[in-house]
C-alpha cells in the first residue's frame, strides 16, 4: 500500500511526466534552467543528500503526483542516491490533504441536503433505510485484459476444458473491444442493446461468459436474457463428405472418416489412442467422451481399419494418441484449407456448408433412417437422454423423403449370412428359393 507521503512524493509511480516548466528542473532552482546538471552551493539552490550529506547533486527530472505541483528529483554524485526535494514534498503533501475525497462526505445527511422539497413516491424507500451505493471504479483497457488473463487461469485451475477457456477469453476480449468495463455491469446493460452487429445467439454466448466472469469476482447482478433458437443443421449427400476426405492428407483423412462413421464429437475423435482400436473385431472405443456423455464402442468399416493401420505405421511407437495435432484449433485450420481445395477441385460450392459437426449430424440422421429407433441414435451419439435425439426424426424426414436402397440376392445360406453381417435387411424369398435383401443407400 502506498502511503500519503509516498503518493505525494511520487514514489512508486512509474515514469516521468511533463509540467509547465522543463522536465529537468524548476525555474527557481538555479541558473542552469531546463538542463540536467551539477549544482553545488547553498541549501537554497539545492538540497543536501539525505544519505551522505553531500552538496554535489544533480537534477534528475520531475515527478508529477496526483495532486499538487511537480516534485524535483535529485541524484547525488558521491553515493548515487536518488531523492525528492523535501520542500516540494511538503507542498505536495499539503495539496493532497486538501483534496476532498468522496469517502469523507456524509451522504444524505442534514448538512448536505440544502433543498426543502419533499421526496416523490418513487423514492420513498430512502425514508426507511439508506440504500447501499455501489461505486465501480473505472478500469483501463490494460487492467481489463490483465483481469481476463487472471480469469482464464482460474478456469484452468478449475479443470475447465481448453475450448471453454478459449471461448470465454475471446468473448470477454470482444466486450472490452466495444468499450465495456467488465467490472461495471451497468455498462454491459447499456451497451449490449446498441451492438446490432451481434445476433441473439452471439449475445447469449457473450452474456454467458460475462456472467461466469462476474461470479468469479463475487459481483451479483441481473443480466439481460437472450433466447437462442436452434436452427436445423445441414445434412449433405454422402459424396460431399467423401470429396473433402479425398482432398485431405493422411492424418486428416483418417480423422474425418472417423467422424463420419462413429458420429463422435471432434474433441472425442482427437483424443483417440492406439489401444482404442480393436483390429480383429473392427471396433473403435470412444474412451474420452465430452460434455458429460457416455463412452461407447462402435463398429467401423474395414476401410477405416486399414486407414488406421496405415497411419499407425508412420507414427513413432512412443506417441500415445493417434492424431498428433496440438489442439482442435490446428485441425480446424488444416480442415478449412482442405475444404477450400476441394471446392476448387470439384467445383462444388455446397462444400462450404460442411464443418466438423456436419459428420455427426449426418451419421445420426442416417442411423435413424435405418433403424427408426431413438434409443439406437442415443447410444450412437453417447447422450444420456432422448432430449436432443428427437431432432433427427425431423432431419430424417426433411432429407430422406426419397429413400433409395441397395438390393442384393442370396442363393445360399452362406451368402445370406454375409449380407446380414454387411447390414442388409431381409425382405422376401421368391418361389425359386432366392432371398432378397436391402440396405438403405446413404
N, C-alpha and C positions, 0 to 999 in steps of 0.2 A: 504494500500500500504506500503510495507516495504521500508524504506529509505536506502540510501547507507551506513550510519553509522550502521544501524541495520543489514544489509546484511553482512557487513564486520565483525561485532562482532558476527555474528551467531545468532542474536535474531530472534525468530520466526521460526527457523529451528528445526525440531523435531529430537531427538535422539542424541547420541554421535557418533563420528567417530574415527577411528584409524589414527595415524600419524607415522612418522618414529621412534619417541620415544615411551615412555609408555603413555598410555591414561590418566594417573593420574598426569602428570607434565612434565615440560621441563627439559632438562639436566642441564641448568644453574640456576634452581630455588632454589636449596639448596642441603643439604647433603642427605635428605631422598628421593633420586631419585626413581621414579617408584612407590611411595606409596602415598596414600591419607592420609595426616596427618596434624597436627597442626604446623604452622610456626609462630614464634614470633621473631622479630628482626628489622633490619633496613629496610628502604624502598627498598633497592636494593635486598633484599631477598624476600620480599613480600610487596604488596601494602597495603595502609590503606583502611579501609572500607569507601566508599564514603558517607555512611549514618550516622554512629556513630563515625567514625574516629578511630576505634579500630584497634590495631595491631594483635589481636587474630583472625587469619583467617586460614581456611583450603583450601587446594587444592581440587577442586570439578570437576575434569575431564577436558576434552578438547572439544572445538568446532572447527569444520573444515569448514571454509567458502568456497564459490565457488572458490575464487581466493586467493592466498597468503598462508602463513603458518598457523598452528593451533593457536588457541587463548586459553590461560589458563583461566579457570573459578575458582572463589574463593567463599568461604562460610564463612561469619562472625559468630564466635561463640557467640558473645554477642547479636546481633539483628537478626541473621538468614537471613541476606540479601545476595543474590547471585549476583555476578557481574563479569565482564570480566576484564582481565588485561589491563589497559589503554595503556601500551607500545605496547602490541600485537595488540590492536585495531587500533592504528595509523599505524602500519606496514601493517596490512591487508587492511586498507583504501587506503593507497598509492598503494598497489598492485592492488586493484580493479580499481582505477582511471587510472592506466597504461594500462589496457586492452583495446584494440582497438575493439569497437563494430561495427557491420555491419551498424547500423543506422548512424554512423559517417562518413562512406565512401561516397564520392561523385561519385556515379556510372556513368560510361560513360562520365566522364569529361576529358578534355585535359590532366590533370596531370596524371590521372590513365591509360591512353592509351599510351603504350610505343611502339606499333607497327605502322609502317608507311604503312602497307598493305591496299589495298582497300577492301571495303566490297563487298561480292558477291551479285548477283542479288536476291537471296533468302532472303537477309537481308536488302534490300534497304528500307524497311519500317521504319527502325530505323532512316533514314535521315529525315523523315517527322516529326515524333513525337516520343517521348520516350514512350516505352511500360511500362505498369504497371506490376511490378514483384510481384506476389503473393507468399508469403512465408508461408507454412503450418508448424507450429511448431509440433514437434513430441510429441505424447501423449503416456503415459504409458497405459498398459492394465487396470490398476485400474481406471485411468481417463476416459478411453473409456467406461468401464462398468458403471461408475457413470453418464456419459452423456446419456447412454441408459436408465438408470432409470429416469433421468430428462425428456427425450423424451417420455417415457411411461406415465409419469404423465401429460405432456402436452396433449397427446392424450386423457387421461382420462378427463381432463378439457374441451376438445372439444366434449365430449359426444360420443366418438368412441366406437364401440362395444367391449366387452371384448375379443371376439375371434380375432378381428383385432389387438388389443393391444398385445395379447399374441403371435400372429404370427409374428408381426413386431419385438417384443422383441427377439424372438427366432432367426429370420433371422439375425438381427444385431449382436447377440451373436455369431452366426456361422461365420460371416465375421471377427469378431475380433479373433476368434479361429484360422483362417488360416493366421493371421498376417496382416490384412488390417487395416490401420489407417483410421477411419471413417471421420476424418477432412481433409484427403488428397485424393481427388477424383482420382488423378493420380495413387495412389497405387491401387485403385479399378480397374482402367482400365488396369493396368499392370498385376495384379494377377488373374483376372477373367478368361482370356483365359487358364490359367495354371491349373485350377480346373477341371480336366477331370472327377472327380467322380460325378459331378453335371450334371443333364440333362438340356436341354434347358428350360423346364418348371420350374425347380428349380431356374435356373439363372434368369428367368423372375421375379419370386416372390422375390428373393433377391434384384434385381435391383429396383423393385417397392418399397420395404421397405426402401432401401437406398436413393432413390430419395425423399421420404417423409421426411427422416431424414435431408437431405441437405436443403430442402425447409424450414424446421422449423428453421434452423440456418442461413438462408439467403445466402447460397452458391449456386451460379449459375454455372452450368456446364452441358455439354452434355455427357450423359452416353450412353454406347453401348445398342443397341436394340436387343432383343431376341424374336423370333417368337414362339408362342405356338400353337401346333397342337392338337386339342381336339380329343382324342380317343373315340371310341364308348363304352358306358358303357355296363356292363354285365347285361343281363336280365335272371334271373334264373327261373326255374319252380316254381310254387306256393308252391309245397310241400317242397321245400328247405327253403323257408321263414317260413313255419309252423314248420319245425323241430327245428329251433332256438327259435321260440316263445314257443314251448313246453318245452324247457330246461330252460327257463328264470324264475326268481322269479315273484311274482305277479305284482309288480310295473313295472318292465322292460317289462313283457309280455303285459301289457296294453299299454305301450308306443310304443312298436314295432307294435302291432296291429293297433294303431292309425296311424303310419307312412304308414302301408300297405294299409289301407282303404281310407285315406284322401290325400295321396301324399304330406303331409306337410313337410316342412324342419325340421330338428332336433331341431333347436332353436325355431321354431314356436310351435312344439309339447311340448317342455319343458315348455313353458310359458302358457300352457292351464290352466284355472282356473275353479273353481267349477261351476260358473254361465255360463260358455261357453257350457255346456251340456244341451240340451233340451231333456228330457227323453221321454215326450209324443210324440213329433214329430220325435224322433230318428235322431236328427241333432246335429252337433258339429260346434261351431263357432270358426274359426281361427281369433282371435281378435288382435293378435300381429304379423303381417306379418313382414318378414325380407327382407333385400335387396331392400327396396322400393316397395315391392309387394302389392297386393290388399288384404284386408280382405275378407273372404268368409265364407259362411255357407254351410256345406256339409252333405249329408245324410249318415248315418252309419248303420251298421247292428245291429240286435237285440243282437247278440253275444257280440259286443263291448259295447253296452249299459249295459248289465249285468255285464261285466267285470269292467266297471267304477263304477257301483253302489256297487259292492263287494269291490272295492278298497276304495271308499269314506267312507264306513262304518268302515274301520280300521284307518282312519286318524282323527286327532283332528279337531274339528269344527273351531278352530282359524286358521288353515292352509288354506291359500287362494289358493295356487297353488296345483294342483293335484299331480304333481311329485315333491317330496321333495329333489331331488338331488341338491347339492350345485352348480354345473355347468355341462356343457356337458362333461368336462374332466372326471368326475367321472362316468358319464353314459357310456362313452367310455371304461373305464377300466372294468366295470361290463359286458358290451356287449362282449368284447374280451374274457373274462373268460367263458361266456356262450357259445359263438361260439366254443371255444376250446372243451368244454364239449360235445357239440352237435356233433362235428366231431368224437370224440371218441365213443360216444354212437351209432350213426347211421353209422359210418364207411364211411362217405361221405366227401372226401377232397374238393369237389367243394364248400363247405360252406365257405372256406377261401376267396372266391371272393366277399362275401357279406359284405357290410358295411352299414352305416346309409342311404346314399343316394340311395342305391340299391332299397329300398322300393318305393321311389319317382319315379325312372325311370321305375320300373315295373308297378306301378299303372297308370302312364301316357301312357305307351305303350298299356296296356290293354284297356284304355279308348279310344284311337284312333282306336284300332282294333274293338271295339264295335260300335263306332259312325261314324268313318271316318271323323270327323269334327275337324278341328284345333281350332276353336273357343271354343268348349267344353273342349278341353285339356288346352287351355289358361286360362279359368275360373277355372278349377280344380287346376292348379298349382299356380294361383294368379299372372301370368305375365300380364304386361301392353301392350305387343306387341306380334306379332307372330314370332319374330326374332329367339327365342330359342325353338319354338314349332315344327318347321319343322323337327327337329331331330327325332321325334318319328314316323314319317312316315317311315323313313328308318329302325328304330328299329322294327316296326311292321312287315315290310316286311322281315327282317332278322330272327326274332324269331317267326314269326307267319305264316310260309309258309304252314304248315299242320294244318289248323284250325279245331277244334273239337267243337261240340255243345252238349248241354244238351237239349233233346227234351221232351216236355210234351204235353198231350192232355187234352182238356176240353170238357165235355159233356153238361155243363150248363153255363148260363151267369155268375153265381157266381164264378165258377171255372175259367172261362176266365179272370174275373176281378182280381182274386187273382194272376194268373200267370203274368198278365201285371204289377201289383204292385210289383211283385218279380223281374222285369226286363226282362221278356221274351218278345220276338217279335213274332207277329202273322205271320204265314207262309201260311196256306191254310185251307180249310174245305173240307171234303170228302162228298160223297153222303148220308152218314148216319147222317150227321149233327155234326160230331166230328171235332172240331177245333184243329189244330196243332200249337204249339208254340216252339220256340227255343231260347236258350241263349248261348252266346259264353262261352266255357269252358276255364277258365284261366289256 
